[in-house]
Amino acid sequence: MGTGFSGWVDRNMHGIAGMARIRKPVKTSNSLSSRILYGLSLVTLLFGLVSLGWAVWPMPTDAVQLQIPAGPLPGAPAETSYASQADYVLVVAWPRVLRSGDTGMLSISLAETGQVAELDQGRGTQVVLGVPLVSGLKLDPPGQIQSAMAPGKDLSFSWSITSTLVGDYPGEVVISLGFFDQVQDALIAVPVAVVDIEVQVAALWGMERGLVLWLGVVGLILWGALFVMGRVAQEKGGVAHKRSGV
């Protein structure tokens, strides 16, 4: 009688212990995989955001504004009457930082302030010349630009700047007014302003902007894929955990 009762108790205790072992939470490989996938997705998200941010964020620019007064030009050749026909405001703008492989703009604008020079009431067009002197950068169009400025009209022209070589590129922009000399049968350029400029060409991880932009897009795509895979692995781990608790 005692032996039979003790055997019954032992069998039931073993059953309860087995049930306890079955219901004990267990860490599955799916849970570990989901954590790894979530971690990788965060890394690719950070990589993609940094790459895209660097590729599309506006780069800083510099600008200089100068006044060109009406009247005789100090830099004109001796015994000439070359003069500015009006008071002008000159603005020269350029990219302070340029991404490797990207394109920036170097621009010159000239505008009248409304004060006409008394020495020439019957004004004609004012010839304006600009030439950037910067080595190591690709300019389009290359060299000097010449344009005629009609009375009462504003004038602007520009060059596109590109480079793939990282570094600092100092230089200058020379702005001149042009006057036709009938004796020499030539256009005489009289400098009115010389503006010092410097362009810094930068690269992220040593790559050009186009490649960085492409990697940024790939990084965001990988982030989305890894996040979804991590979510799927987490759900599978949750299903396995529920089944193990039955």
C-alpha positions in Angstrom: 0.0 0.0 0.0 2.8 2.5 1.0 4.9 1.4 -1.8 2.1 1.9 -4.3 1.3 5.4 -2.9 5.0 6.5 -3.0 5.3 5.3 -6.6 2.2 7.3 -7.6 3.6 10.4 -6.0 7.0 10.0 -7.7 5.4 9.6 -11.1 3.2 12.7 -10.6 6.1 14.8 -9.4 8.2 13.8 -12.4 5.3 14.9 -14.6 5.0 18.2 -12.9 8.7 18.8 -13.2 8.6 18.0 -16.9 5.7 20.4 -17.4 7.8 23.1 -15.6 10.7 22.5 -17.9 8.5 22.7 -20.9 7.0 26.0 -19.7 10.3 27.6 -18.9 11.0 30.5 -21.3 13.9 29.7 -23.7 15.9 32.0 -25.9 15.6 31.0 -29.5 18.1 31.6 -32.3 15.4 33.7 -34.1 15.6 36.2 -31.2 19.3 36.5 -31.5 19.0 36.9 -35.3 16.5 39.7 -35.0 18.8 41.6 -32.6 21.7 41.3 -35.1 19.5 42.3 -38.0 18.1 45.3 -36.0 21.7 46.4 -35.2 22.8 46.1 -38.8 19.8 48.1 -39.9 20.7 50.9 -37.6 24.2 51.0 -38.9 23.0 51.1 -42.5 20.5 53.8 -41.6 23.2 56.0 -40.1 25.5 55.3 -43.1 22.7 56.2 -45.6 21.7 59.4 -43.7 25.3 60.7 -43.4 26.0 59.9 -47.1 22.8 61.6 -48.4 23.2 64.5 -46.0 26.7 65.2 -47.2 25.8 64.8 -50.9 22.7 67.1 -50.9 23.4 69.6 -48.1 24.1 73.1 -49.6 27.8 74.0 -49.6 28.8 77.4 -48.2 29.5 80.2 -50.6 31.5 83.5 -50.3 30.7 86.9 -51.9 32.3 90.3 -52.2 30.5 93.5 -53.0 32.4 96.6 -54.3 31.5 100.0 -55.5 32.8 101.3 -58.9 32.3 105.1 -58.9 31.5 107.0 -62.1 34.2 109.0 -63.6 37.8 108.6 -64.7 39.4 105.3 -63.9 42.6 105.3 -61.8 44.0 102.4 -63.7 43.5 103.9 -67.1 46.6 104.5 -69.3 48.1 108.0 -69.2 46.7 110.6 -71.5 43.4 108.8 -71.9 39.9 109.8 -70.8 38.6 106.3 -70.1 35.9 106.6 -67.5 33.1 104.6 -65.8 29.9 105.8 -67.3 27.9 105.4 -64.1 28.1 104.3 -60.4 28.1 100.5 -60.3 27.7 97.9 -57.6 29.9 94.9 -58.4 29.2 91.5 -56.7 31.5 88.5 -57.1 30.3 85.2 -55.6 31.9 81.7 -55.6 31.7 78.4 -53.7 33.8 78.4 -50.5 33.6 74.5 -50.4 33.0 72.3 -53.4 32.3 68.6 -53.3 34.6 66.4 -55.3 32.9 65.7 -58.6 30.2 68.4 -58.0 29.7 71.6 -59.9 29.7 75.1 -58.4 29.2 78.5 -59.9 31.5 81.5 -59.9 29.4 84.6 -60.8 29.9 88.3 -61.5 27.0 90.8 -61.4 27.1 94.5 -62.2 24.3 96.9 -61.5 23.8 100.7 -61.8 23.0 102.7 -58.7 21.2 105.4 -60.8 24.0 108.0 -60.7 25.0 108.8 -64.3 28.4 110.2 -65.0 28.2 113.9 -66.0 31.0 113.6 -68.5 28.9 111.4 -70.8 25.2 112.1 -70.9 24.8 110.4 -74.3 26.0 107.1 -73.1 26.6 104.0 -75.2 27.1 100.5 -74.0 29.7 99.7 -71.3 31.9 96.8 -72.1 32.7 94.6 -69.1 35.3 91.8 -69.0 35.9 89.2 -66.3 38.6 86.6 -66.0 39.2 84.1 -63.2 42.8 83.1 -62.5 42.6 79.9 -60.6 44.8 76.9 -61.4 43.8 73.3 -60.7 40.0 73.9 -61.3 38.1 73.2 -64.5 36.2 76.3 -65.6 33.4 76.4 -68.2 33.7 78.5 -70.3 37.5 78.6 -69.9 39.2 82.0 -69.6 37.7 85.5 -70.1 34.1 86.4 -70.6 33.3 89.7 -72.3 29.9 91.3 -72.4 28.2 94.6 -73.3 26.1 96.4 -70.6 23.4 98.7 -72.0 22.6 101.9 -70.1 20.2 101.3 -67.2 20.5 97.5 -67.5 22.1 95.0 -65.1 24.7 92.5 -66.2 25.7 89.1 -64.9 27.8 86.2 -66.2 29.2 83.1 -64.6 31.5 80.1 -64.9 30.9 76.6 -63.7 33.6 75.1 -61.6 34.4 71.3 -61.2 37.2 69.3 -59.7 37.9 65.8 -58.5 41.1 66.5 -56.7 40.8 67.3 -53.0 42.6 70.4 -51.8 42.6 74.2 -51.5 42.6 76.3 -54.6 43.4 80.0 -54.2 43.1 82.5 -57.0 41.7 85.8 -58.1 39.0 87.3 -60.4 39.9 90.4 -62.4 37.1 92.6 -63.6 37.8 95.3 -66.2 35.9 97.8 -68.2 36.7 97.8 -71.9 37.3 100.7 -74.2 37.9 100.7 -78.0 41.1 102.5 -79.1 40.7 103.6 -82.7 44.4 104.3 -83.1 45.5 100.8 -82.0 42.3 99.3 -83.4 42.0 97.2 -80.3 39.9 96.9 -77.1 41.8 98.2 -74.1 40.9 96.6 -70.8 41.2 98.8 -67.7 41.0 96.8 -64.4 38.5 98.2 -61.9 38.6 95.4 -59.3 40.7 92.3 -58.3 38.9 89.9 -56.0 40.9 87.2 -54.1 39.0 83.9 -53.9 39.7 80.4 -52.5 37.8 77.2 -53.3 38.2 74.1 -51.1 37.4 70.8 -52.8 36.3 68.2 -50.3 35.4 64.5 -50.4 33.6 62.1 -48.1 35.6 58.9 -47.5 37.7 59.8 -50.6 34.7 59.5 -53.0 33.1 61.8 -55.4 29.6 63.2 -54.8 27.9 61.0 -57.3 29.2 57.8 -55.7 28.4 59.1 -52.1 24.8 59.9 -53.2 24.4 56.4 -54.7 25.8 54.7 -51.5 23.4 56.8 -49.4 20.4 55.5 -51.4 21.7 51.9 -51.1 22.2 52.4 -47.4 18.6 53.4 -46.9 17.4 50.4 -49.0 19.5 48.0 -47.0 18.1 49.6 -43.8 14.6 48.9 -44.9 15.4 45.3 -45.9 17.3 44.5 -42.7 14.5 46.0 -40.6 11.9 43.9 -42.2 14.0 40.8 -41.9 14.6 41.6 -38.2 10.9 42.0 -37.7 10.1 38.7 -39.4 12.8 36.9 -37.3 11.3 38.5 -34.1 7.8 37.3 -35.0 9.1 33.7 -35.7 10.9 33.8 -32.3 7.7 34.9 -30.6 5.7 32.0 -32.2 8.4 29.5 -31.2 8.3 30.8 -27.6 4.6 30.4 -27.4 4.8 26.9 -28.7 7.5 26.0 -26.2 5.2 27.2 -23.4 2.4 24.8 -24.2 
